[in-house]
Amino acid sequence: MVENMKKIIVKDFEKCIGCRTCETICSLSHEERVNPVEARIAVAKYEESGWNIPTLCQKCEDPVCVAVCPTKSIKIDPALGPEIDYSRCIGCRLCIMACPIGGVGLNPISRKTVMCDLCGGDPKCVKVCTTQALEYQEDENLSIEKRGENVGRLMKFLQGVNQ
């Protein structure tokens, strides 16, 4: 096994029941209070279809959030991907606007940008997800074909929502 193999949280929106336990544990573990708006994961609920889609940083190979940060607050950890140095973040929101998947958010209390930090390599949201809608996997295990299937399922869902 390769040292520092990059791992990511893989989402299966078809398994997500919208319980928001992931948001709860995330805010509790990072902010020491239960306040889901401060979580680094967000569950978007589509009432008409009943679908729930967990959204969080996908640790992009070449993250645009790093490129647009004027204070260089976002650095790349070889094992964990992009991470924010909160002492440098000024809350300008450029990374939020630049993220193509909505994986970066704003903490409304601190007014600073937040993104998943994988809980230092032991993501708590994965541990509490009773339906296994979230899984922590080695990035190399996710073939192009598997990623394409996931995107295809999501696109099919979104097309149904927009009709």
Buried (B, 14 or more C-beta within 10 A) or exposed (E): EEEEEBBBBBBBBBBBEBBBBBBBBBBBBBBEEEBBEBBBBBBEEBEEEEBBBBBBBBBBEEBBBBEBBEEEBBEBBEBBBBBBEEEEBEBBBBBBEBBEEEBBBBBEEEEBBBBBBBBEEEBBBBEBBEEEBBBBEEBEEEEEEEEEEBEEEBEEBBEEEEE
